[in-house]
Structure formats: structure tokens, C-alpha cells
């Protein structure tokens, strides 16, 4: 049974009324202040009233909720132009520099708003209760239309209509000379601007920038509550009448959940978006539902010592402003959900190779500045119009896109040795499997230690945990491949219902193995062996997850037949979206991976990957549901291989049930162990014999000789040894020395720490402490193990580490750990 919505604990509400009006473009203009830990400035939203007949069709009129899905509108070929960076914002910057180079340029005014930080003008101006309008967001009778945006943890200071008609040269967008109502003229200008064809994207960006600097022409009434910002204009009774360009003056809050203010590994202050469960609504007011796909441009100012990285098609360079401040400008022309916007501001250092081969340079130069002649109709796209790389003849042959690596200065050497050399082969491998890279460039940033995940992909930028830099290249390479895979699955092709996370994470997990095998240039039999070993490890993890997690959180399609359904206004609820435990669960990764592996084996790996390329060509730039993928796949499976497979049977067995899917259970029971796993089994037996031997020294001839193991084999070995009832200190010491465990990658060290805790190996407690502080994304489970042991010294260790890290720790992580400790 569904639990009652408790926004602070469980389900995540998406409040925006996207069925009535859609944001088409965001223009952000922000200043970053590290002294007060706020970002302050404006955001201008350019709207278009939604036209359900063009974008949706009704699925089920018999229910209270209305299912909406994309229509199969006619596909048209486009010929976009190559990218050029538009001019920097012309807004005059006059604020004073802060107390040192860590301070932001221009601190702004003190927050004089109410206790909750919201400057509401609704009831003051209207003299009536705002709740009346919160419920009435459509066109009902004589009520004013209410724009609802997703918003929390923000201080909204002012909302105003933008006088776009005041922009010089804008008259070219006024096609109806008969229009005499000024508000209608402004709306027509915005309508013409947001519907410009893709080959005029550069002109469109320039006019968006000019319009975002245009003067205001009247304040709008607004109100805020826990999860939303509601805006209305007196007399505007429909979305069509509502202003199509709105400027919001606001500031973030230090405790806002969309960004993390912290220090990097060099002790320098930084701020970044960390993939919060609430997404970006505490960074800027927006429409969070995935269906609200928009473009954006952003100008961000910070002290000159900082580097601003962002989701953007251009590799921005700083523009020096007065008083030691710099301005950075980024833009995106591919419509994306607002949740994919990412920013990171810090004292990042670009990591460069000591030597650069001519082949690497040649591969990158192929995609920098193609001429207009390079653009032509390579295929036919079915997404909304934008300058698509799949239509760019040069982009379709670009094996390695331009890329940069950034990190705190203290990690520069580690990145040069481990991360930087991996980026080109991993990009090349991804291209060899899926072809055209959906995005024109890539930045990779090693984020602070409190980052709650191993990696996160956004348009044009990937965040990686520092845990990826230790040990050999295996863990870093596989995680990099995972995040690169999200460029296709998760970003270029997104889930229309966020509860179907497997459409992103399942694909990335399955493809990381394929990419990594090609990046290593493994022979086919070696690739199969390594992939079978990883399947073995994931099978063990899935069994653990199913045993230890609530059944309702093991379902990949929890809304079942209502998946993709929203209310009449477009609002919806993401089940378990705020549950802190969900952040650490991997069920949607693992079950999604095993489903795709099952389907690939049924179809044949080569045929499956060929189909995947076809699927990408068909659905890039669009949002999908599970059935979109499954229906197209089944149509490509020959009848003799399909057997009893159907969309319905896959829903039943894999997506809509908890626990282990029956087809997977059958496969694992019948399957033979791979060679690499059998080799680990032999080594486990050796260690068992060593552990059983008496303390006195044996003759040299009876000493065990241990084989060299791959990192994944080491993980499996340690997992098997964790199943041993006891391991004596001599065995643990020899184990540590034989495999140099403290120098291995984070996955291996995590299992080693588990062994230390289980067997109370006090000599290595410093290893556990270091792991909990430096590998925070992976250390949550260890806190639980330390507390469950009921050993006073181990519990003291856990509490001491938490005290050292809790102030910097990610909020969800800190909440889960605190519940374990106290």
C-alpha cells in the first residue's frame, strides 16, 4: 500500500504545472559568495504555453490521473551551424571584492526577508489568501492563471515581467502589425524567439541574452511554500495570457540541498551540485518534471582565483572584471531537463599530460570547428528541433571528443598517472559501440571527499570521486566508462518517469563492461571472462541487496500501469524519492543490468549492440518509458529466439516484482562458474589451509604459493574469506602483505576493511579510519558493521570518524550514519 506523502521523509513532489505552460529557456546571472555561502542574482525564464495536441496524447481518460506520452510527430531533417561562444553578459559589475580571494565579488544586501527567507508579496498585494491560487493553476472561470515552479530552500526577493519589446532589433519577431496590446506583443516576440529553427541557434542565444538584460515592466505577485513558487499576474486568466518572459530575483541558502559548500582536498573552499534527491530546485526556481526540456545559458561571477565549470557546450574562458573578479559564460542548445544542469566552482587545476601524442591531437581536432559544409542530413531525427550532432557529418565520425580533466592541486599528480590517460581510450571505446557522441565536449572533475557517489554524469561534465584514483586503473576505468555511457542513456535518452531509473543506471552498468573491454583492447575470450566475473560479483551484491532492503524499494517500475502518469496540471510524486536509504541502494543498477544481459544473450551480443545503435538513432533527444525500449527490441528478435518473451512477461518477471527475477534465478543456478572465478576458488582453499595451520613454523617446502589476481578477483577472494567464521591475525597479516591491500583500489580496500572489522584486527584499524574519512561515498556500510559488532573500541572508532567528517559529509549520508550511531 502506498504510504501517505511525507515530503520530509519519503516521496518527492514535482509541483510544476507543465501541462499548462513550459519553460523553453533559462538565462541565469549569478554571483558566488564563499563568505556567506550563497549564490545571488536573477534567472529569466522564457515560456511557451503547452499544446497537448502537439506533444501528448491522452492514454486513459477513465482515471483521475492523465497519462501523457510523446506524439509521433513528423520528423524533419535539420542543418545546424557549428558552435561559437556568444558574447559575455554586458551587465555592469560594480560590487566590492570580499575580504580575500575566497570571497565572492559583490556580497549583495543583507537578507531582510521573513524568518523563512521568503519575501512573499502575494497576500500583501492582493489582500486575500494565496492558498486559493495554489490549487487553481489552470484556466477555471475568472480566476487568474498561476504559474507553479519547483522551488525550495531559496529566498525569492522579487518577480517581474520582462519587457522584451525594449530590446533593439527585436521588432523582426513581431509578425502581426495589428497587435495593439503590449502584453500580447511581448508574448508574440518570445513565441517567435523560442520557435526559431535550429540553424539560427546562434542568433537565438544572442537574443535570449539581450532579452534577459531588458528592463522589467511590472512586478508579479508570488508566494512560496515548502516545495514550490507560485506566480500570477492580475488579469492573466490563461497560460497564453501569462507573461512569456519572467525575471526572478533570488538567493540560495547555505543549507540548501541542491548544492554543497565545502572545502576541497587542498583545503580551498568550493561549491558544487552533488545530484541531490531534490535535484536543482534549491539552486534556481525551475520546472523539475523531465518533460520540461529546455535550453539554458548562464553567466556566473566569482573571485578571479576560482574556476567555474558547468554543463555547457562551450569550453568557457574567464572574462576579467573589475576588482579581481571573473565572469564565466556557458550555454546549452540541446533541450534537457532542468535536473541535468550542473555547476562546480572551486580552485580547480586543469590536469594536462606531460606529453601529448600527435594521434591524440588529431583525434580531438576533428570536432573543434567544423565548417558549415560539414553539416548535412546524416539521418532523420524525431526529437524536438535543436542543433543535433547526429545531423552533423563531422560529429558522426568524431571518435574522441575534446576533453579536459580538473582536480584540486594536491591531486594533480594522481590524475596525471591514473585518470587522464584513461579518458581517450574510454571515449574511443564508447564511440566504437554506440557511434556518435551526443555531446560535443567533456570535462571531468575530481570532486571533494564528501561527494556521496563514485561518479555523476551531466551534459558535458562528469564528476568523479577521489576514491577512483587509488590502486590500479581498473576501478577508475570502469567508473569512467559507466559515466560516459550516461551520455547516451540517462542524458541524450532520458526516462520520462523518474521511478524508472533502470533505464539510465541499468544501461550504464551493462555498457561499462562492454566499453572497458574495448578500452583495454581485450581479446574476445578475455573480455567474456572478465564480464562473467563481474556478473558473478553483481549477482552476489544483488542477493545481499534483496535480503537487506524493503521489498517495495526493490521494484524497478513501482507505478506499474500508471508509470508516466501525471495529474491534470502536470504535477506528480516520485515514490521514495526522498528516502535517504534509496541513495545507497543498487537494485535498479543490478536488476537493470541483469535484464539487459539476459536480453543480449537471447539476441546475441553483436546483434544486441547493433540494435542498441539503432535505438539510439531513433530515440536520442527524447524521453522514454520501459515499453518504448522493450517493444522495439522484441520487434528485432527473430521469432525462434523470442520464445515466450513479451513486454508483459518482462514487466511481470523483471520490472514489477520485488526480489530476484525468476529467469535470473534459473540462469544462475544452471550456469557454470567462469575460469577467473574458479581460479579464485583455488586461492580461497589455499588461504583456508594457511589459516588452519598451527602457529609453529613449517618446512619451506610446505609454504603456499599464491597466484597474482586481477582487482575483481581480489574483491571476490575477500568476499569468500568474509564467509569464513574466523581468520587469525597471522593469516590477516599475510593476506595484507601478499596483495598489498592498503594500496589497492577502493573496492578491494572496502572488502579488506570489512575483514578487519569482522575479525577485530586491531593492527589495521588505522586503515578503517582512513577509509571512512577519504572514501566517504563507500564508507556508509562500514559504520553499520562497526556498530553491530558491539565492540566498544570499534564503536568508539566509528563515532570518532563521524565527529571528524559529519560537518562536511553529504546530508543524506550524515543522516543515515547518525541513525546507526545514536
Helices and strands as residue ranges (DSSP letters): E 12-14, E 21-33, E 38-49, H 52-55, E 56-58, E 66-70, H 122-126, H 131-134, E 146-150, E 154-162, G 164-166, G 170-173, H 182-194, G 198-200, H 201-212, E 216-219, E 221-224, E 228-232, E 245-252, E 259-263, E 269-273, E 293-303, E 307-310, E 319-320, G 322-324, E 325-337, G 338-340, E 343-346, E 349-351, H 358-365, G 372-374, G 389-391, G 395-397, E 402-407, G 409-411, H 412-414, I 415-419, H 420-434, E 441-446, E 455-458, E 461-464, G 466-469, H 473-485, E 493-495, H 502-519, H 524-548, G 551-554, G 560-562, E 565-566, E 572-574, G 580-584, H 587-603, H 605-619, E 622-624, H 626-635, H 639-642, H 647-650, I 651-655, H 662-670, H 675-692, G 700-702, H 711-722, H 729-739, G 741-743, H 746-758, G 762-764, H 765-774, H 780-788, H 792-805, H 811-821
